[in-house]
Amino acid sequence: MKIKLLDGSVKEYNGPKSIKEIAIDLSTSLGKTVIAGKVNGVVVPCGFVVKQDSEVEIITNKSEMLEPIINTTAGFLAMVAINKIDPKALNAEITYKEHDMEFNTTFFADPRWKMDEIESLQNVVNQLKDKKHVGFQLLDEQILNKEFAHNKYFLELGKKYLQANKMVFCYELDGVKVVSDQIVLDDLSFVKAIEIQQLTGSYWNDNAKNEMLQRVHGLAASGKKILDEKKASLEERRNNDHREINKQLKIFGFDPLIGQGFPLWLPNGTVVKDEIRKYINEKRWEYNYLKVTTPIVGTVQLYKTSGHWDHYRNDMFQPFLGAKGSEEEFVLRPMNCPHHIGVYRQEPHTYKELPMRICEDAFQFRYESSGSLTGLERVRAMEITDTHIFVRPDQIAEEFKSIYKMVKEILETFHIQIDYLSFSMRDPHDKEKYFDDDQMWNQAEAQLESVLKELGVDYKKMPGEAAFYGPKFDIQIRTVQNHEITVATIQLDFLQPQKFDVTYLDADQQLKRPIMIHCAQIGTYERFIATLLEQHKGALPLWLSPNQVEIISIGDEACEAYAEDIKNMLRKEFVRARIDARDERLAWKIREAQINKIPYQLVLGPNELANNTVNYRQYGSEELIEMSKADFLKKILQEIKDKK
């Protein structure tokens, strides 16, 4: 058997060899540091046995793969510990998401575990990580069915792994066997620290129709110092979570009587939202968009015609009748495109009117599972900056470039950097999820990729991620929480105009079918504002801040009257100013203004009254600066205009 190594050299062996044995044979030091291998490009555990001529790469503990492997190993140890404590518990899945820094394991137990059992789990995991060796074997479907007939979760996962990768791994420690497609270390000495964090609920396959499992969350590292750094980083993230920031800034709220996932925009949040809306509308005007307003409901037939009923039904609210005895069925809209098609269809159009750009800040409703609701990031009622553009085929490329330019300018104003573009394509083998028209899909995907290449931007192809009616690209950003989110979507749609028989009259007086482009410039206000709060750690820029100037008066009634005059001067120019008239010490009021992240604090006393000046302090600064009130007004108005 010939083994070709990464450096091009070839080793010959008389019989099968495991990755661990090959590493030891190459050098003693390599044998001590090997954590996995790569066989013909496929990552495998140390126990994997190579039986035929292959290309082999030895992966050591210096590899960037160490982090996910350590976390998968920690998840494996947690599963073993679960079965040590409760032999009847059924383990399910090990997952690790790099941006969350934690490993998860899901399991089913009856009775369900309580939080106080976390301590016992931690103790058993600590004992297990001192063991020396983890067993390994490859499973085929026959062995899988025989070994794990008692565990439906492992059976389902194992079959999925076999279908996807043609192999499934089985690891064993102290008689407990675990099925996974990830790498688990055979040498546990590489795992120096594991800390079980919490216990939560989780639906199997994240589907609310399935049974509720339990999920163990934990941190793992190759050293205690690294673990402590992870914990500190996670603590900082928690402090910068928009839900934590909201406790002080009072941007939004929820009321269980109104319903989970239905946000209430409080006065401060409404100011932020309205300022963003005003700016977005200015950009729409600049790019020649037509603003419309459409209803928040539509008939069931509308969504059957559009195709949403067949493809999106499970995420929609239940339909309702118009009135007692009525046969008309309505539904809260999950999407706005059919409504904007209705606007287009109000009158005939010619080729000279295209592109026709229709825009709306539209409310839409989606029935997200209660377990997935997360502050403003994941809600059931949302307001989206939605646009639908009707174009001729020859206008697609230029319109896509124009939309991208507009979105890029908007994001730059908010100091949000684009990470990359995700090019979502269909899975050509999935005829149920995607509209079955190969010619339409091939044409749409080719045109969209051509535009991406012309723009010269970095993009990633994402097969199977397109909407049912067309390919799209999503503008991806990375938040301060290190979450990758879609901030804006630009989508090509050949199907909707066809379904609604939308036409225009071309230069030859022939009826032609326009193409529709969907775009949400900043997505929903809910998710975008959550991102902004976290990005700025609650210290919003002056133009967005709910309270832009906090005025603190010290002195007699004349000083108080002067403070009132300054407030009126600012508010007359639409500067959001407020007087802190509470009976508290000056230092306390300044501290409160800093905690509330108010951009400017004015301190007005006898000296300012006599000189007709203001004394201001900016958020985050200790310096007090005196300036004439006219100059201060000019300064602050310019900053607001410049959106600083």
C-alpha positions as CSV (number, residue, x, y, z in Angstrom):
1,M,0.0,0.0,0.0
2,K,1.4,3.4,-1.1
3,I,0.8,6.5,1.0
4,K,1.5,9.8,-0.7
5,L,2.2,12.6,1.9
6,L,1.6,16.3,1.8
7,D,5.3,17.1,0.8
8,G,5.0,14.7,-2.2
9,S,7.0,11.9,-0.6
10,V,5.6,8.3,-0.7
11,K,5.7,5.7,2.1
12,E,5.0,2.0,1.4
13,Y,3.3,-0.3,4.0
14,N,2.7,-4.1,3.9
15,G,-0.9,-3.8,5.3
16,P,-3.5,-1.4,6.6
17,K,-2.4,1.4,8.9
18,S,-4.3,3.9,11.1
19,I,-3.7,7.6,10.9
20,K,-2.1,7.4,14.4
21,E,0.2,4.6,13.3
22,I,1.3,6.4,10.1
23,A,2.1,9.5,12.2
24,I,4.2,7.5,14.7
25,D,6.0,5.8,11.9
26,L,6.9,9.2,10.3
27,S,8.3,10.6,13.6
28,T,7.9,10.2,17.4
29,S,7.1,13.9,17.8
30,L,4.4,13.7,15.1
31,G,2.9,10.7,16.8
32,K,2.6,12.8,20.0
33,T,0.9,15.8,18.3
34,V,-1.4,14.2,15.7
35,I,-5.1,14.9,16.3
36,A,-6.6,13.8,13.0
37,G,-5.8,13.1,9.4
38,K,-7.0,13.8,5.9
39,V,-7.4,10.9,3.5
40,N,-7.9,11.8,-0.1
41,G,-9.2,15.2,1.1
42,V,-11.6,13.8,3.7
43,V,-10.9,14.6,7.4
44,V,-10.9,11.5,9.6
45,P,-10.1,10.6,13.2
46,C,-6.7,9.2,14.3
47,G,-8.3,5.7,14.5
48,F,-9.3,5.7,10.9
49,V,-7.6,2.8,9.1
50,V,-6.2,3.4,5.6
51,K,-6.5,0.2,3.5
52,Q,-5.5,1.2,0.0
53,D,-3.2,3.6,-1.9
54,S,-4.2,7.1,-0.7
55,E,-3.0,10.7,-0.2
56,V,-2.7,11.4,3.5
57,E,-2.2,14.6,5.4
58,I,-1.3,14.4,9.2
59,I,-3.2,17.1,11.2
60,T,-1.4,18.2,14.4
61,N,-2.4,20.2,17.4
62,K,-0.9,23.3,15.7
63,S,-3.7,23.2,13.1
64,E,-6.7,25.6,13.2
65,M,-8.8,22.5,13.3
66,L,-7.8,22.0,16.9
67,E,-10.5,24.3,18.2
68,P,-13.5,22.5,16.6
69,I,-12.0,19.1,17.4
70,I,-11.5,19.9,21.0
71,N,-15.1,21.2,21.3
72,T,-16.5,18.1,19.5
73,T,-14.5,16.0,21.9
74,A,-15.9,17.9,24.9
75,G,-19.4,17.3,23.5
76,F,-18.7,13.6,23.2
77,L,-17.5,13.5,26.9
78,A,-20.7,15.3,27.9
79,M,-22.7,12.6,26.1
80,V,-20.7,9.8,27.9
81,A,-21.3,11.6,31.2
82,I,-25.1,11.9,30.5
83,N,-25.3,8.1,30.1
84,K,-23.1,7.5,33.1
85,I,-25.6,9.5,35.2
86,D,-28.8,8.3,33.4
87,P,-28.2,5.1,31.4
88,K,-31.7,5.4,29.9
89,A,-31.1,8.8,28.4
90,L,-30.9,8.9,24.6
91,N,-28.1,11.1,23.3
92,A,-28.8,12.9,20.0
93,E,-26.4,15.4,18.4
94,I,-23.1,17.2,19.1
95,T,-22.7,20.6,17.5
96,Y,-20.2,23.4,17.7
97,K,-20.5,26.9,16.2
98,E,-17.3,28.8,16.1
99,H,-18.9,32.3,16.5
100,D,-20.7,31.1,19.7
101,M,-17.5,29.6,21.1
102,E,-19.5,26.8,22.8
103,F,-20.3,23.2,22.2
104,N,-23.8,21.8,22.5
105,T,-25.1,18.3,23.0
106,T,-28.8,17.3,22.8
107,F,-30.4,14.4,24.6
108,F,-33.8,13.0,25.7
109,A,-34.3,12.0,29.3
110,D,-37.4,11.0,31.3
111,P,-37.8,12.5,33.8
112,R,-36.3,15.7,32.3
113,W,-33.1,16.9,33.9
114,K,-33.1,20.0,36.2
115,M,-30.5,22.7,36.4
116,D,-29.1,21.4,39.6
117,E,-27.9,18.2,37.8
118,I,-25.4,20.4,35.9
119,E,-23.0,20.1,38.8
120,S,-23.1,16.3,38.7
121,L,-22.5,16.4,34.9
122,Q,-19.5,18.7,35.4
123,N,-18.0,16.3,37.9
124,V,-18.4,13.3,35.7
125,V,-17.0,15.1,32.7
126,N,-13.9,16.1,34.8
127,Q,-13.3,12.5,35.6
128,L,-13.7,11.3,32.0
129,K,-11.3,13.8,30.5
130,D,-8.6,12.2,32.6
131,K,-9.1,9.0,30.7
132,K,-6.4,8.2,28.2
133,H,-8.0,6.7,25.1
134,V,-11.2,7.0,23.0
135,G,-12.2,4.0,20.9
136,F,-13.2,4.4,17.3
137,Q,-14.9,2.4,14.5
138,L,-16.5,3.0,11.1
139,L,-20.1,2.0,10.8
140,D,-22.1,0.7,7.8
141,E,-25.9,0.8,7.7
142,Q,-26.2,-2.8,8.9
143,I,-24.0,-2.3,11.9
144,L,-25.7,1.1,12.6
145,N,-29.1,-0.5,12.6
146,K,-28.0,-3.3,14.9
147,E,-25.9,-1.2,17.4
148,F,-28.4,1.7,17.7
149,A,-31.8,0.2,17.3
150,H,-32.7,1.7,20.7
151,N,-31.7,5.2,19.7
152,K,-33.8,6.8,16.9
153,Y,-31.7,10.0,17.0
154,F,-28.4,8.2,16.3
155,L,-30.2,6.1,13.6
156,E,-31.5,9.2,11.8
157,L,-28.2,11.1,12.0
158,G,-26.2,8.0,11.1
159,K,-28.2,7.4,7.9
160,K,-28.0,11.1,7.0
161,Y,-24.2,11.0,7.4
162,L,-23.9,7.8,5.4
163,Q,-25.9,9.4,2.6
164,A,-23.8,12.6,2.6
165,N,-20.3,11.3,3.3
166,K,-20.5,7.6,2.7
167,M,-19.2,7.0,6.2
168,V,-20.3,7.5,9.8
169,F,-18.0,7.5,12.9
170,C,-18.7,5.7,16.1
171,Y,-16.7,6.6,19.3
172,E,-16.6,4.7,22.5
173,L,-15.5,5.5,26.1
174,D,-16.4,3.4,29.2
175,G,-18.9,1.4,27.3
176,V,-20.8,4.4,26.0
177,K,-21.0,4.7,22.2
178,V,-21.7,7.9,20.3
179,V,-22.5,8.4,16.5
180,S,-21.1,11.5,14.9
181,D,-19.7,12.8,11.6
182,Q,-17.2,15.1,13.4
183,I,-13.7,14.3,14.7
184,V,-13.2,13.3,18.3
185,L,-9.7,13.1,19.8
186,D,-8.4,9.6,20.6
187,D,-5.9,11.3,23.0
188,L,-7.9,13.2,25.7
189,S,-4.8,14.9,27.1
190,F,-5.2,17.7,24.5
191,V,-8.4,18.8,26.3
192,K,-7.3,20.7,29.4
193,A,-10.4,22.5,30.4
194,I,-14.2,21.9,30.0
195,E,-16.9,24.0,31.7
196,I,-20.6,23.1,31.5
197,Q,-22.5,26.3,31.3
198,Q,-26.2,25.7,31.2
199,L,-29.1,23.4,30.3
200,T,-31.9,24.5,27.9
201,G,-34.6,23.1,25.7
202,S,-34.3,22.3,22.0
203,Y,-36.6,20.8,19.5
204,W,-35.2,17.8,17.6
205,N,-33.9,19.2,14.2
206,D,-35.0,22.6,15.4
207,N,-38.6,21.8,14.3
208,A,-41.4,22.7,16.7
209,K,-43.4,19.7,15.4
210,N,-40.8,17.4,16.9
211,E,-40.3,16.4,20.5
212,M,-38.5,18.8,22.9
213,L,-35.0,17.6,23.8
214,Q,-32.6,19.1,26.3
215,R,-29.4,20.8,25.3
216,V,-26.2,21.0,27.3
217,H,-24.1,24.2,26.6
218,G,-20.4,24.2,27.5
219,L,-17.0,25.7,26.8
220,A,-13.8,23.8,26.1
221,A,-10.2,24.7,25.5
222,S,-6.6,23.4,25.3
223,G,-5.7,25.4,28.4
224,K,-7.3,27.2,31.3
225,K,-6.0,30.6,30.2
226,I,-7.8,30.1,26.8
227,L,-11.0,29.1,28.6
228,D,-10.8,32.2,30.8
229,E,-10.3,34.4,27.7
230,K,-13.4,32.8,26.1
231,K,-15.5,33.4,29.2
232,A,-14.4,37.0,29.3
233,S,-15.2,37.5,25.6
234,L,-18.7,35.9,26.1
235,E,-19.3,38.1,29.1
236,E,-18.5,41.2,27.0
237,R,-20.9,39.9,24.2
238,R,-23.7,39.5,26.8
239,N,-23.2,43.0,28.0
240,N,-23.3,44.3,24.4
241,D,-26.4,42.2,23.6
242,H,-29.2,44.6,22.3
243,R,-31.5,43.1,25.0
244,E,-29.1,44.1,27.7
245,I,-28.5,47.6,26.2
246,N,-32.3,48.0,25.9
247,K,-32.7,47.7,29.7
248,Q,-31.0,51.1,30.0
249,L,-32.1,52.8,26.8
250,K,-35.7,51.7,26.7
251,I,-36.0,51.3,23.0
252,F,-38.5,48.4,22.8
253,G,-40.6,46.1,25.0
254,F,-42.9,43.1,24.9
255,D,-46.1,42.3,26.6
256,P,-47.2,38.6,27.0
257,L,-50.9,39.7,26.8
258,I,-50.2,41.2,23.3
259,G,-48.2,38.1,22.3
260,Q,-44.7,36.7,22.1
261,G,-42.6,38.2,19.3
262,F,-44.7,41.3,18.8
263,P,-42.4,44.2,19.7
264,L,-43.6,47.5,21.2
265,W,-41.6,50.4,20.0
266,L,-41.3,52.7,23.0
267,P,-40.8,56.6,22.6
268,N,-37.0,56.3,22.4
269,G,-37.2,53.4,19.9
270,T,-39.7,55.2,17.7
271,V,-37.4,58.2,17.4
272,V,-34.5,55.9,16.3
273,K,-36.8,54.1,13.8
274,D,-38.2,57.4,12.4
275,E,-34.8,58.9,11.9
276,I,-33.6,55.8,10.0
277,R,-36.9,55.8,8.0
278,K,-36.4,59.5,7.1
279,Y,-32.9,58.7,5.8
280,I,-33.9,55.6,3.8
281,N,-36.7,57.6,2.2
282,E,-34.2,60.3,1.2
283,K,-32.1,57.6,-0.5
284,R,-35.2,56.2,-2.3
285,W,-36.0,59.7,-3.6
286,E,-32.4,60.1,-4.8
287,Y,-32.7,56.8,-6.7
288,N,-36.1,57.5,-8.1
289,Y,-38.4,55.1,-6.2
290,L,-42.2,55.4,-6.0
291,K,-43.6,55.1,-2.5
292,V,-46.8,53.2,-1.9
293,T,-48.9,51.9,1.0
294,T,-50.6,48.5,0.9
295,P,-52.8,46.4,3.3
296,I,-51.3,44.1,5.9
297,V,-53.7,41.3,4.9
298,G,-54.4,39.5,1.6
299,T,-56.7,36.8,0.5
300,V,-55.6,33.2,0.7
301,Q,-56.0,33.1,-3.1
302,L,-53.5,35.9,-3.5
303,Y,-50.8,33.7,-1.8
304,K,-51.9,30.6,-3.7
305,T,-51.4,32.5,-6.9
306,S,-48.0,33.8,-5.8
307,G,-46.9,30.3,-4.7
308,H,-46.2,31.3,-1.1
309,W,-49.1,29.2,0.1
310,D,-47.4,26.0,-1.1
311,H,-43.9,26.9,-0.2
312,Y,-44.2,29.1,2.9
313,R,-47.5,27.9,4.5
314,N,-45.9,26.5,7.7
315,D,-44.4,29.9,8.6
316,M,-47.7,31.8,8.0
317,F,-50.4,32.7,10.5
318,Q,-53.6,30.8,10.3
319,P,-56.1,32.2,7.7
320,F,-59.3,33.8,9.0
321,L,-62.8,34.5,7.6
322,G,-63.9,38.1,6.7
323,A,-67.1,37.9,8.8
324,K,-69.6,35.4,10.2
325,G,-71.0,33.5,7.3
326,S,-68.4,34.8,4.9
327,E,-66.5,32.5,2.6
328,E,-63.7,34.9,2.0
329,E,-60.4,33.8,3.6
330,F,-57.7,36.2,4.5
331,V,-54.2,35.9,6.0
332,L,-51.7,38.3,7.6
333,R,-49.2,38.8,4.9
334,P,-45.8,37.1,5.3
335,M,-44.4,38.8,2.1
336,N,-45.2,42.0,0.3
337,C,-44.4,41.2,-3.3
338,P,-47.9,40.2,-4.3
339,H,-49.2,43.5,-3.0
340,H,-46.7,45.5,-5.1
341,I,-47.6,43.4,-8.1
342,G,-51.2,44.6,-7.4
343,V,-49.9,48.2,-7.5
344,Y,-48.2,47.6,-10.9
345,R,-51.4,46.0,-12.3
346,Q,-53.5,49.0,-11.7
347,E,-52.9,50.3,-15.2
348,P,-51.0,49.3,-18.4
349,H,-47.3,50.1,-18.7
350,T,-45.0,50.6,-21.7
351,Y,-41.3,49.8,-22.0
352,K,-40.5,53.6,-21.5
353,E,-41.8,53.4,-17.9
354,L,-39.4,50.7,-16.9
355,P,-37.6,50.3,-14.6
356,M,-40.6,51.0,-12.3
357,R,-39.3,51.0,-8.7
358,I,-42.0,50.5,-6.0
359,C,-41.1,50.9,-2.3
360,E,-42.8,50.6,1.0
361,D,-42.0,50.3,4.7
362,A,-44.3,47.3,5.0
363,F,-45.5,45.3,8.0
364,Q,-45.4,41.5,7.6
365,F,-46.1,38.6,9.9
366,R,-44.4,35.2,10.2
367,Y,-45.1,32.6,12.8
368,E,-41.7,31.9,14.2
369,S,-41.5,29.2,16.9
370,S,-41.5,30.6,20.4
371,G,-38.1,29.1,21.1
372,S,-36.5,31.0,18.3
373,L,-37.7,34.4,19.3
374,T,-34.8,36.6,20.3
375,G,-35.4,40.3,21.2
376,L,-35.7,42.3,18.0
377,E,-33.5,39.9,16.0
378,R,-36.3,37.3,15.6
379,V,-39.9,38.5,15.9
380,R,-43.3,37.6,14.5
381,A,-44.3,41.1,13.4
382,M,-41.7,43.1,11.5
383,E,-41.5,46.2,9.3
384,I,-39.3,45.7,6.3
385,T,-37.8,48.3,3.9
386,D,-39.2,46.6,0.9
387,T,-38.9,47.4,-2.8
388,H,-39.9,45.7,-5.9
389,I,-38.5,46.8,-9.3
390,F,-40.1,45.9,-12.6
391,V,-37.5,45.8,-15.4
392,R,-37.0,44.8,-19.0
393,P,-34.5,42.0,-19.6
394,D,-31.9,44.4,-21.0
395,Q,-32.1,46.5,-17.7
396,I,-31.2,43.7,-15.2
397,A,-27.5,44.2,-15.0
398,E,-27.6,48.0,-14.6
399,E,-30.4,47.8,-12.1
400,F,-28.6,45.3,-10.0
401,K,-25.5,47.6,-10.0
402,S,-27.7,50.6,-9.0
403,I,-29.3,48.7,-6.1
404,Y,-26.0,47.4,-4.8
405,K,-24.5,51.0,-5.0
406,M,-27.5,52.3,-3.0
407,V,-27.3,49.6,-0.3
408,K,-23.5,50.1,0.0
409,E,-24.0,53.9,0.5
410,I,-26.6,53.2,3.2
411,L,-24.4,50.8,5.1
412,E,-21.5,53.2,4.9
413,T,-23.6,55.9,6.5
414,F,-24.2,53.6,9.4
415,H,-20.5,52.6,9.5
416,I,-21.4,48.9,8.7
417,Q,-18.8,47.0,6.7
418,I,-19.9,44.4,4.2
419,D,-18.3,41.0,4.9
420,Y,-19.1,39.3,1.7
421,L,-22.0,38.5,-0.7
422,S,-23.8,35.2,-0.6
423,F,-25.0,34.0,-4.0
424,S,-28.0,31.8,-3.3
425,M,-28.8,29.3,-6.0
426,R,-31.3,26.5,-6.3
427,D,-30.7,22.8,-5.9
428,P,-31.6,21.5,-9.4
429,H,-32.5,18.1,-8.0
430,D,-35.2,19.5,-5.7
431,K,-38.3,19.9,-7.8
432,E,-40.6,20.4,-4.7
433,K,-38.9,23.4,-3.1
434,Y,-38.1,25.2,-6.4
435,F,-40.3,26.1,-9.3
436,D,-39.7,23.5,-11.9
437,D,-38.4,25.4,-14.9
438,D,-34.8,24.7,-15.7
439,Q,-34.5,27.2,-18.5
440,M,-35.8,30.0,-16.2
441,W,-33.4,29.1,-13.4
442,N,-30.4,28.7,-15.7
443,Q,-31.0,32.0,-17.3
444,A,-31.6,33.8,-14.0
445,E,-28.5,32.4,-12.3
446,A,-26.3,33.1,-15.2
447,Q,-27.4,36.7,-15.4
448,L,-27.0,37.3,-11.7
449,E,-23.5,35.7,-11.5
450,S,-22.5,37.9,-14.5
451,V,-23.5,41.0,-12.5
452,L,-21.6,39.9,-9.5
453,K,-18.5,39.4,-11.6
454,E,-18.9,42.8,-13.2
455,L,-19.2,44.4,-9.7
456,G,-15.9,42.8,-8.8
457,V,-17.1,41.8,-5.3
458,D,-16.2,38.7,-3.2
459,Y,-19.0,36.2,-3.2
460,K,-19.8,32.7,-2.1
461,K,-22.0,30.3,-4.1
462,M,-24.7,28.8,-1.8
463,P,-26.5,26.0,-3.7
464,G,-30.0,25.2,-2.3
465,E,-30.4,28.5,-0.5
466,A,-32.4,30.4,-3.2
467,A,-36.1,31.3,-2.7
468,F,-38.5,29.1,-4.6
469,Y,-39.0,31.8,-7.3
470,G,-35.5,32.9,-8.1
471,P,-31.8,33.3,-7.2
472,K,-30.6,36.1,-5.0
473,F,-27.6,37.5,-3.3
474,D,-27.5,38.5,0.3
475,I,-25.2,41.2,1.7
476,Q,-23.6,39.6,4.7
477,I,-22.2,41.5,7.7
478,R,-20.6,40.3,10.9
479,T,-21.9,41.8,14.1
480,V,-20.0,42.7,17.3
481,Q,-21.5,39.4,18.7
482,N,-19.6,37.7,15.9
483,H,-22.8,36.6,14.3
484,E,-23.0,36.5,10.5
485,I,-26.3,38.1,9.4
486,T,-28.0,39.1,6.2
487,V,-28.5,42.9,6.3
488,A,-29.9,43.3,2.7
489,T,-31.1,41.0,0.0
490,I,-31.3,41.6,-3.8
491,Q,-33.3,38.9,-5.6
492,L,-34.2,38.2,-9.2
493,D,-37.7,36.9,-9.9
494,F,-38.9,35.6,-13.3
495,L,-41.7,33.6,-11.8
496,Q,-44.0,36.1,-10.0
497,P,-44.7,38.2,-13.1
498,Q,-45.6,35.0,-14.9
499,K,-48.0,33.8,-12.2
500,F,-49.8,37.2,-12.1
501,D,-49.7,37.7,-15.9
502,V,-47.8,41.0,-15.5
503,T,-46.9,42.7,-18.8
504,Y,-45.7,45.8,-20.5
505,L,-46.0,47.1,-24.1
506,D,-42.6,47.0,-25.9
507,A,-41.4,49.3,-28.7
508,D,-43.0,47.0,-31.3
509,Q,-46.4,47.3,-29.6
510,Q,-46.1,43.7,-28.4
511,L,-47.0,42.6,-24.8
512,K,-43.8,41.4,-23.0
513,R,-43.2,40.0,-19.5
514,P,-41.1,42.2,-17.1
515,I,-38.7,40.7,-14.6
516,M,-39.1,41.6,-11.0
517,I,-36.3,42.4,-8.6
518,H,-36.9,42.2,-4.8
519,C,-34.7,44.3,-2.5
520,A,-34.9,45.1,1.2
521,Q,-32.3,47.8,1.6
522,I,-31.7,47.2,5.3
523,G,-33.9,44.3,5.9
524,T,-36.3,44.8,8.8
525,Y,-36.1,47.8,11.1
526,E,-36.2,45.3,14.0
527,R,-33.1,43.3,13.1
528,F,-31.3,46.4,11.8
529,I,-31.8,48.4,15.0
530,A,-30.8,45.4,17.1
531,T,-27.6,45.3,15.0
532,L,-27.0,49.1,15.4
533,L,-27.4,48.9,19.2
534,E,-24.9,46.2,19.5
535,Q,-22.5,47.8,16.9
536,H,-22.4,51.0,18.9
537,K,-22.7,49.4,22.3
538,G,-25.8,51.6,22.8
539,A,-23.9,54.8,22.2
540,L,-25.8,55.8,19.0
541,P,-24.5,58.6,16.8
542,L,-25.9,62.0,17.4
543,W,-28.3,62.0,14.5
544,L,-29.9,58.8,15.7
545,S,-29.9,59.4,19.5
546,P,-33.4,59.6,21.1
547,N,-32.1,62.3,23.4
548,Q,-29.4,64.4,21.8
549,V,-28.7,67.0,24.4
550,E,-29.2,66.7,28.2
551,I,-29.4,70.1,29.9
552,I,-28.4,70.4,33.6
553,S,-29.0,73.6,35.4
554,I,-27.1,74.7,38.5
555,G,-28.0,77.8,40.3
556,D,-31.1,79.9,41.0
557,E,-34.3,80.5,39.1
558,A,-32.6,82.7,36.5
559,C,-30.3,79.8,35.6
560,E,-33.3,77.5,35.3
561,A,-35.0,80.0,33.0
562,Y,-31.8,80.2,30.9
563,A,-31.8,76.4,30.6
564,E,-35.4,76.6,29.4
565,D,-34.4,79.1,26.8
566,I,-31.5,76.9,25.5
567,K,-33.8,73.9,25.3
568,N,-36.4,75.9,23.3
569,M,-33.6,77.2,21.0
570,L,-32.5,73.7,20.3
571,R,-36.0,72.2,19.9
572,K,-37.0,75.0,17.5
573,E,-34.3,73.5,15.2
574,F,-35.6,70.0,15.9
575,V,-32.7,69.1,18.1
576,R,-34.0,66.6,20.7
577,A,-33.1,68.3,24.0
578,R,-34.3,67.7,27.6
579,I,-33.7,69.3,31.0
580,D,-32.8,67.1,33.9
581,A,-34.8,68.9,36.6
582,R,-34.5,66.2,39.3
583,D,-33.4,67.2,42.7
584,E,-30.1,65.4,42.6
585,R,-26.4,66.4,42.8
586,L,-24.6,67.6,39.6
587,A,-22.2,64.6,39.6
588,W,-25.1,62.2,39.8
589,K,-26.9,63.8,36.9
590,I,-23.7,63.8,34.7
591,R,-23.2,60.1,35.6
592,E,-26.8,59.3,34.6
593,A,-26.4,61.1,31.3
594,Q,-23.2,59.0,30.6
595,I,-25.0,55.8,31.6
596,N,-27.8,56.6,29.2
597,K,-25.2,57.4,26.5
598,I,-26.5,60.8,25.7
599,P,-24.2,62.5,23.1
600,Y,-24.1,66.0,24.7
601,Q,-24.5,67.2,28.2
602,L,-24.8,71.0,28.9
603,V,-24.0,72.4,32.3
604,L,-25.6,75.8,32.7
605,G,-24.9,78.0,35.7
606,P,-24.4,81.7,36.6
607,N,-21.3,82.0,34.5
608,E,-23.0,80.7,31.3
609,L,-26.0,82.9,32.0
610,A,-23.8,86.0,32.4
611,N,-21.7,85.2,29.2
612,N,-24.6,83.9,27.1
613,T,-22.7,80.6,26.6
614,V,-23.1,76.9,27.1
615,N,-20.7,74.5,28.8
616,Y,-20.8,71.1,27.1
617,R,-19.4,67.7,27.6
618,Q,-19.5,64.9,25.0
619,Y,-20.3,61.3,25.8
620,G,-17.2,59.4,26.7
621,S,-15.1,62.6,27.4
622,E,-14.2,64.2,30.7
623,E,-13.5,67.6,29.1
624,L,-15.9,70.5,29.6
625,I,-15.9,73.1,26.8
626,E,-17.4,76.6,26.9
627,M,-18.9,78.0,23.7
628,S,-21.4,80.7,22.7
629,K,-24.9,79.3,22.4
630,A,-25.0,80.3,18.7
631,D,-21.8,78.5,17.9
632,F,-23.0,75.4,19.8
633,L,-26.2,75.4,17.8
634,K,-24.3,75.7,14.6
635,K,-21.9,72.9,15.6
636,I,-24.6,70.4,16.6
637,L,-26.8,71.1,13.5
638,Q,-23.8,70.5,11.3
639,E,-23.0,67.2,13.0
640,I,-26.6,66.0,12.6
641,K,-26.6,67.0,9.0
642,D,-23.4,65.1,8.4
643,K,-24.9,62.1,10.3
644,K,-22.1,61.9,12.8
